[in-house]
C-alpha cells in the first residue's frame, strides 16, 4: 500500500476517534467518500491497534473485510477506542497519548502443521470447536515468544487449556499483514 494511502488511513482513524470525543466530523472521511481511491476501497481484513507507550489500549479488527476498506478502518478505530471489552472507553485526555497502528490482512490460509508458521511473518488463527483466537504477525515478536509459547498463549486467549494447540481437532490458519503506524 502506498505511503500516502497509509497516512490517509491513519489520519482517518485518529479523526474517527476524535469525532466521538469532540463531535467534530472527519474531513478525511469526506475526502475519501468523494475520491474513491481504488487501493482504499477493497475488502481486506484489518485491525486497528491503540497503544499508550508500550501498553495495549485497544485492538479490534475483522479477519474478513468489508467494502470499502477506509469505512472499515473508520469503524474499527472507534471500536478499538470505545468498544474493546478489555479496556474502559478512551478519554479525551488520553487521545493525545495514543499511537495508532493499522494492520491490513491477507486472506487466511489453512495449514496442516504448526511447523508451517513463520513467527513475525504469519498471523495465526486457532480454532477448536466454537472457540477461536487470533494473534497478528507482530505479536509474537513484540512479546519475544517462541512458537510453542505463542501457541500456548493463543490457546489461553481462546479460553482453552494451554495444551489445546496440540489437540488433533484444533485447526490453524495463517495470514500476513501490512502493518503501519503513526510516527
C-alpha positions in Angstrom: 0.0 0.0 0.0 1.3 3.4 -0.9 2.7 5.5 1.9 0.3 8.4 1.2 -2.7 6.0 1.5 -1.3 4.6 4.7 -1.1 8.2 6.1 -4.7 8.8 5.0 -5.9 5.7 6.8 -4.0 6.7 10.0 -5.4 10.2 9.8 -8.9 8.8 9.2 -8.6 6.5 12.3 -7.5 9.4 14.5 -10.3 11.6 13.2 -12.8 8.9 13.8 -11.8 8.6 17.5 -11.7 12.4 17.9 -15.2 12.6 16.3 -16.6 10.6 19.2 -14.7 12.8 21.8 -15.3 16.2 20.3 -18.3 15.9 17.9 -16.2 17.3 15.1 -16.7 15.5 11.8 -13.9 13.8 9.8 -12.6 15.8 6.8 -10.6 12.8 5.7 -13.8 10.6 5.6 -15.4 13.2 3.4 -12.4 13.3 1.1 -12.3 9.5 0.8 -16.0 9.4 0.1 -15.5 11.7 -2.8 -12.2 10.4 -4.2 -12.9 6.7 -4.1 -9.1 5.8 -4.1 -9.1 2.3 -5.5 -6.4 1.0 -3.1 -8.6 2.1 -0.1 -11.9 0.6 -1.4 -11.0 -3.1 -1.2 -12.4 -5.7 1.2 -9.3 -6.7 3.0 -9.4 -7.7 6.7 -7.9 -5.2 9.0 -7.2 -4.4 12.7 -6.8 -1.0 14.4 -4.5 -1.2 17.5 -4.1 1.6 20.0 -1.2 1.9 22.4 -0.1 4.3 25.1 3.7 3.9 25.4 4.3 0.1 25.2 0.9 -0.8 26.6 -2.0 -2.0 24.6 -5.0 0.3 24.9 -7.4 -1.3 22.4 -7.4 -3.6 19.4 -10.4 -4.6 17.3 -10.5 -6.0 13.8 -12.1 -8.1 11.2 -10.4 -11.2 9.7 -12.6 -10.9 6.6 -13.1 -7.4 5.5 -16.0 -5.4 4.2 -16.0 -2.8 1.4 -14.8 -0.2 1.4 -11.6 -0.6 3.4 -11.5 3.0 4.6 -15.0 2.8 6.1 -14.0 -0.4 7.9 -10.9 1.4 9.4 -13.2 4.4 10.4 -15.4 2.0 12.3 -12.7 -0.2 13.8 -10.9 2.9 15.2 -14.0 3.8 17.2 -14.5 0.2 18.3 -10.8 0.0 19.5 -11.1 3.2 21.4 -14.6 2.8 22.9 -15.7 -0.8 22.5 -12.8 -3.2 23.4 -14.2 -5.1 26.4 -10.7 -5.4 27.9 -10.5 -1.6 28.5 -12.6 1.3 29.6 -13.5 3.8 26.9 -10.8 6.1 25.8 -10.9 9.6 27.3 -10.2 12.9 25.7 -7.2 13.3 27.9 -5.8 10.0 26.6 -6.4 10.8 22.9 -3.1 12.8 22.6 -1.2 9.9 24.2 -2.3 7.1 21.9 -0.4 5.8 19.0 -2.5 4.2 16.2 -1.3 1.1 14.3 -3.2 -0.4 11.4 -2.8 -3.9 10.0 -4.2 -4.8 6.6 -4.6 -8.6 6.3 -4.2 -11.1 3.5 -6.9 -13.8 3.2 -6.3 -16.6 5.8 -5.0 -19.9 4.6 -5.5 -23.3 6.3 -2.3 -25.0 7.3 -1.8 -28.7 8.2 1.0 -28.4 10.7 2.1 -25.6 13.1 5.7 -26.1 11.8 4.5 -24.1 8.8 4.1 -21.0 10.9 6.8 -18.4 10.5 7.0 -16.1 13.5 7.0 -12.4 12.6 5.6 -13.1 9.1 2.4 -15.0 9.9 -0.6 -14.0 11.9 -2.2 -17.1 13.4 -5.9 -18.1 13.9 -6.6 -21.0 16.2 -10.0 -22.7 16.1 -11.1 -25.5 18.4 -14.8 -26.3 18.3 -16.6 -23.0 18.9 -13.5 -21.3 20.4 -11.3 -19.1 18.3 -8.4 -16.7 18.8 -6.0 -14.7 16.7 -2.7 -13.1 17.0 -1.4 -10.6 14.5 2.0 -11.3 13.0 3.8 -8.7 15.1 2.5 -10.1 18.5 5.0 -13.0 18.9 8.0 -10.8 18.1 6.8 -8.0 20.4 6.3 -10.5 23.2 9.6 -12.2 22.4 7.8 -15.6 22.2 9.0 -18.7 20.5 6.5 -20.8 18.5 5.4 -23.0 21.4 4.9 -20.1 23.8 2.9 -18.2 21.2 0.7 -21.3 20.7 0.1 -21.7 24.4 -0.9 -18.1 24.7 -3.1 -18.4 21.7 -4.9 -21.4 23.3 -5.3 -19.4 26.5 -6.7 -16.4 24.6 -9.3 -18.7 23.1 -10.3 -19.7 26.7 -8.8 -23.2 26.2 -6.3 -25.3 28.1 -2.7 -24.3 27.4 -2.1 -27.6 25.5 -5.2 -27.2 23.3 -3.0 -26.3 20.4 -1.6 -29.8 20.4 -5.1 -31.5 20.0 -5.8 -33.1 16.7 -9.2 -31.3 16.4 -7.5 -27.9 16.7 -7.2 -26.1 13.3 -4.9 -23.3 12.3 -4.9 -20.7 9.6 -2.2 -18.2 8.8 -2.2 -14.8 7.2 0.2 -11.9 6.6 -0.3 -8.2 7.2 0.9 -4.9 6.0 1.4 -3.0 9.3 1.9 0.7 9.6 1.7 3.2 12.5 1.8 6.9 13.4 5.3 8.3 13.7 
